[in-house]
C-alpha cells in the first residue's frame, strides 16, 4: 500500500508540476496585488488624498467624463487608492475598466480591457491560463491534484516529527532535495489543503457556468438602466440602517442581464473569516426603494462556509502577518515541483 501510494504521489506530482508551478508563482504575487498596482502604476491607482467627494458628485463626474460608456460596477479602493469603475461602451456588452479619484472626481486612466494591466493579466493567467473554459478546467483539476498531493504526502510522512528537522547537507543532492521536499510539504500542507479546496471549488463552479450556452448580444447596452435622479448618498445611508454599520465594497449597477442596484459588502463587526462581499442589499433602479436584504451572518452554514473562502484563499484573515505567510508558503509548490521533477529524472536514469 505504501509503495503504491508513493507511485501515485509521484505521478500526480509530475502531472501537476508545470501548471502548479505557474499557479503557485502567480498566486504568491497576487497576495500583494494592491501593493503591486500602487508601485507599477501610481498615477492610475494612487489618490491625490483629501476627503472623498459625496457619491452623487462622483457619479455625475464619472458619467460626464465617460460619455458614450455605461457604468456597470463601482468598487471603492483601499485607503489612499482610487475607485475602480467597470463599464461598457454603448452598443456593446464588453466589460472594461478605468479608475476615478474619489477626492477629486477625475478619471485617472483611459478605458481599458479588464485584464489590460499586468496584475489583472496575471490574475486571469492564475485561474484560466488565459485559455477560457479549457484553462479554467485545467486550473480546477490542478487544484484537485494539489489536494490529493497534500493528503497523500501527509499519509506517507505521518510520523514527520521524527525527521522533520533533518537536512542531509553533506550526503548528496538527491538526499538534500528529498529532505527539503518533505520539509516544505509538511510545513505547507495545511495551507495547500485550503488553497487546493477553495481554488477547485471556484474554478469548477465557474467552469460549469462557462459551458452553458449564453448569448451576450442579448445584453448590448442601448441606454442607461437606472434613474439619473437617484440619490446614491441616500441609498448608501439606507444600507447602513438595513444592516447596521454596513460597509459597501462593490456596487453593481443595472443592465439588461441584472436589473436593480445591488450593494455588496459586510457588517462593520464582521469577523476575520467573513468575505468582503458576502452580504447584499438591493434597491429598485428607478425609485431607489429598498427591495431586499441578505445578511451573510443570518444565512445557512453552507453559505457562510463559502463566504470564508476569499479571506482563507488570499490569507487576509490575519492581516499582514498571514498575507506574508500565504505569499511564502504559496511559493513552496514551485520549489517542490522543481525538486520532485529533478528526483524523478535521477530515478529514471538509474
C-alpha positions in Angstrom: 0.0 0.0 0.0 2.8 2.4 0.9 4.7 1.7 -2.3 1.6 2.1 -4.4 0.9 5.4 -2.7 4.5 6.6 -3.4 4.0 5.8 -7.0 0.6 7.7 -7.2 2.1 10.6 -5.3 5.0 10.8 -7.8 2.8 10.5 -10.9 0.3 13.0 -9.6 3.2 15.4 -8.8 4.6 15.0 -12.3 1.2 15.6 -13.9 0.6 18.7 -11.9 4.2 20.1 -11.8 4.0 22.7 -14.7 0.5 24.1 -14.1 1.1 24.0 -10.3 4.3 25.9 -10.7 2.5 28.6 -12.7 -0.4 28.9 -10.3 1.8 28.9 -7.2 4.1 31.6 -8.6 1.4 33.9 -9.8 -0.7 33.3 -6.6 2.2 34.3 -4.4 2.5 37.6 -6.2 -1.3 38.2 -6.3 -1.4 38.2 -2.4 0.0 41.7 -2.7 -1.9 42.8 -5.8 -3.0 46.1 -4.4 0.6 47.0 -3.3 2.0 45.9 -6.7 -0.6 48.1 -8.5 0.4 51.1 -6.4 4.1 50.5 -7.3 3.6 49.8 -11.0 1.1 52.4 -11.9 0.9 55.0 -9.1 -0.6 57.7 -11.4 -3.6 55.4 -12.1 -4.1 53.8 -8.7 -3.0 56.4 -6.0 -5.4 59.0 -4.9 -4.4 62.7 -4.6 -5.6 62.5 -0.9 -8.0 64.6 1.0 -11.7 63.9 1.9 -13.8 61.9 -0.5 -16.5 63.6 -2.5 -20.1 62.5 -1.9 -21.3 59.6 -4.1 -23.8 61.7 -6.1 -21.0 64.1 -7.2 -18.6 61.2 -8.1 -21.3 59.5 -10.1 -22.1 62.7 -12.1 -18.3 63.4 -12.6 -17.8 59.8 -13.9 -20.8 60.0 -16.3 -19.7 63.3 -17.6 -16.1 62.2 -18.3 -17.0 58.8 -19.7 -19.5 59.9 -22.2 -20.5 57.0 -24.5 -20.0 54.4 -21.8 -22.4 53.0 -19.3 -21.3 52.3 -15.7 -21.8 48.7 -14.5 -19.8 48.4 -11.4 -18.3 50.6 -8.7 -15.5 49.3 -6.4 -14.0 51.6 -3.8 -10.3 51.2 -3.4 -8.1 50.6 -0.3 -7.4 53.7 1.7 -5.3 56.1 -0.4 -6.3 54.3 -3.6 -8.7 55.3 -6.4 -12.1 53.8 -7.1 -12.3 51.1 -9.8 -15.1 51.5 -12.3 -16.4 48.7 -14.6 -18.2 49.9 -17.7 -19.2 49.0 -21.2 -19.3 51.1 -24.4 -22.8 51.9 -25.7 -23.7 49.4 -28.4 -21.7 46.6 -26.9 -21.6 44.4 -23.8 -17.9 44.1 -23.3 -16.8 44.8 -19.8 -13.9 47.3 -19.4 -12.4 49.3 -16.6 -10.9 52.6 -15.5 -10.3 54.5 -12.2 -11.6 57.7 -10.6 -10.0 59.6 -7.8 -12.6 59.9 -5.0 -11.0 63.1 -3.7 -11.1 65.0 -7.0 -13.7 63.2 -9.2 -11.2 63.0 -12.0 -10.9 59.8 -14.1 -7.2 58.8 -13.9 -6.8 56.3 -16.8 -8.2 55.6 -20.3 -10.8 52.9 -20.5 -9.0 49.5 -20.9 -9.9 45.8 -21.1 -10.4 44.3 -17.6 -7.1 42.3 -18.0 -5.0 45.1 -19.5 -2.8 45.9 -16.6 0.0 43.5 -15.5 -1.6 42.2 -12.3 -5.0 41.9 -13.9 -3.5 39.8 -16.7 -1.6 37.8 -14.0 -4.9 37.1 -12.2 -6.5 35.9 -15.4 -3.5 33.7 -16.0 -3.6 32.4 -12.5 -7.1 30.8 -12.8 -7.7 30.5 -16.5 -4.2 30.3 -18.1 -5.8 32.9 -20.5 -7.5 30.0 -22.2 -11.1 30.4 -21.5 -13.2 27.4 -20.3 -10.4 24.9 -21.0 -7.9 26.9 -18.9 -10.5 27.2 -16.1 -11.0 23.4 -16.1 -7.2 22.8 -16.1 -6.6 25.1 -13.2 -9.5 23.5 -11.3 -8.1 20.0 -11.9 -4.7 21.2 -10.8 -6.2 22.4 -7.5 -7.7 19.0 -7.0 -4.3 17.4 -7.7 -2.8 19.7 -5.1 -5.4 18.4 -2.6 -4.5 14.8 -3.4 -0.8 15.5 -3.2 -1.2 17.2 0.2 -3.2 14.3 1.6 -1.0 11.5 0.2 2.2 13.3 1.3 0.8 13.7 4.8 0.0 10.0 4.9 3.4 9.0 3.6 5.1 11.2 6.2 2.6 10.8 9.0 5.4 10.4 11.5 7.1 13.5 10.2 8.2 14.8 13.6 10.9 12.1 13.8 13.0 13.5 10.8 11.2 16.9 10.4 14.4 19.0 11.0 16.7 16.7 9.1 18.5 18.2 6.1 21.4 16.0 5.0 23.7 18.6 3.5 26.8 16.6 3.1 25.5 13.5 1.6 24.2 14.0 -1.9 22.0 16.5 -3.8 19.3 13.9 -4.1 19.1 13.3 -0.4 19.1 17.0 0.3 16.3 17.7 -2.1 14.3 14.7 -0.7 14.6 16.1 2.8 13.8 19.7 1.7 10.8 18.4 -0.4 9.4 16.6 2.6 10.0 19.6 5.0 8.3 22.1 2.7 5.4 19.7 2.2 4.8 19.2 5.9 5.1 22.9 6.7 2.8 23.9 3.8 0.2 21.0 4.0 -2.5 22.9 5.9 -2.2 25.9 3.6 -2.1 23.7 0.5 -5.3 22.0 1.6 -7.0 25.4 1.9 -5.7 26.7 -1.4 -6.5 23.5 -3.2 -10.0 23.1 -1.9 -11.1 26.8 -2.4 -9.4 27.0 -5.8 -11.0 23.8 -7.0 -14.4 24.9 -5.8 -14.2 28.3 -7.5 -12.8 27.0 -10.8 -15.1 24.0 -11.2 -18.1 26.1 -10.3 -17.0 28.7 -12.9 -16.4 26.0 -15.5 -20.0 24.7 -15.0 -21.2 28.2 -15.9 -18.8 28.7 -18.8 -20.0 25.6 -20.6 -23.6 26.8 -20.5 -24.8 28.3 -23.7 -25.3 32.1 -23.4 -25.6 34.9 -25.8 -24.1 38.3 -24.6 -25.5 40.0 -27.7 -28.9 40.0 -25.9 -27.4 42.3 -23.3 -26.0 45.0 -25.6 -26.1 48.4 -23.8 -28.5 50.7 -25.5 -29.5 53.1 -22.7 -29.0 54.0 -19.0 -30.8 51.5 -16.9 -31.0 53.4 -13.7 -32.8 56.7 -12.9 -30.4 59.7 -13.4 -32.1 61.4 -10.5 -31.5 58.7 -7.9 -29.9 59.8 -4.7 -26.9 57.4 -4.3 -25.9 59.0 -1.0 -29.3 58.2 0.4 -29.0 54.7 -0.9 -25.7 54.2 0.9 -27.1 55.7 4.1 -30.2 53.4 3.9 -27.9 50.4 3.5 -26.2 51.3 6.8 -29.5 51.1 8.6 -30.7 47.9 6.8 -27.5 46.1 8.1 -26.0 48.2 11.0 -22.7 49.7 10.0 -22.8 48.1 6.6 -19.5 48.6 4.6 -20.1 48.7 0.9 -17.2 47.1 -1.1 -18.9 46.9 -4.5 -21.9 48.5 -6.2 -23.4 46.6 -9.1 -25.4 48.9 -11.4 -28.2 47.6 -13.6 -28.2 46.3 -17.2 -30.5 44.0 -19.2 -29.0 40.9 -17.5 -29.0 42.3 -14.0 -31.8 44.7 -13.0 -31.7 46.6 -9.8 -28.9 48.3 -7.8 -27.1 45.9 -5.5 -24.6 46.8 -2.8 -22.2 44.1 -1.8 -20.3 44.3 1.4 -20.2 43.2 5.0 -21.3 44.4 8.5 -18.9 46.6 10.4 -18.4 43.9 13.0 -17.8 41.1 10.5 -15.3 38.5 11.8 -11.9 37.9 10.1 -13.2 34.9 8.1 -16.1 36.8 6.6 -15.8 37.6 2.9 -15.8 41.2 1.9 -18.9 41.0 -0.3 -21.0 38.2 1.2 -23.9 40.5 2.3 -26.1 42.1 -0.4 -28.6 45.0 -0.1 -30.8 45.6 -3.2 -32.6 48.7 -4.4 -35.0 49.5 -7.2 -33.1 51.1 -10.0 -35.9 53.6 -10.8 -37.2 54.6 -7.4 -34.3 53.8 -5.1 -36.7 51.8 -2.8 -35.2 49.0 -0.7 -36.1 45.7 -2.3 -34.0 43.1 -0.4 -31.5 42.5 2.4 -29.3 39.4 2.5 -27.1 39.4 5.6 -24.4 36.7 5.4 -24.4 36.3 9.2 -28.1 35.1 9.2 -27.8 32.7 6.3 -27.1 28.9 6.3 -23.9 27.1 7.2 -23.0 26.3 3.6 -23.3 30.0 2.5 -21.2 31.1 5.5 -18.7 28.4 4.7 -18.3 29.6 1.1 -18.2 33.2 2.3 -15.0 32.4 4.2 -13.2 31.2 1.0 -11.8 34.6 0.0 -10.0 35.5 3.2 -8.8 31.9 3.5 -7.5 31.7 0.0 -5.7 35.1 0.0 -4.6 35.0 3.6 -6.3 38.3 4.5 -7.9 37.0 7.7 -4.9 37.7 9.9 -3.7 41.0 8.4 -0.2 41.5 7.1 1.2 38.5 9.0 -1.0 35.9 7.3 -0.6 37.6 3.9 3.2 37.3 4.2 2.9 33.6 5.3 0.5 32.9 2.4 2.8 34.5 0.0 5.8 32.5 1.2 4.0 29.2 1.6 2.1 29.6 -1.6 5.5 29.7 -3.3 6.5 26.3 -1.8 4.8 24.3 -4.6 7.2 25.9 -7.1 10.2 24.6 -5.2 8.6 21.3 -4.7 7.7 20.9 -8.4 11.3 21.5 -9.3 12.8 19.2 -6.6 10.3 16.5 -7.4 11.0 16.6 -11.1 14.7 16.5 -10.5 14.5 13.5 -8.2 12.2 11.7 -10.8 14.8 12.4 -13.5 17.6 10.9 -11.4 15.5 7.9 -10.6 14.6 7.3 -14.3 18.3 7.5 -15.3 19.2 4.8 -12.7 
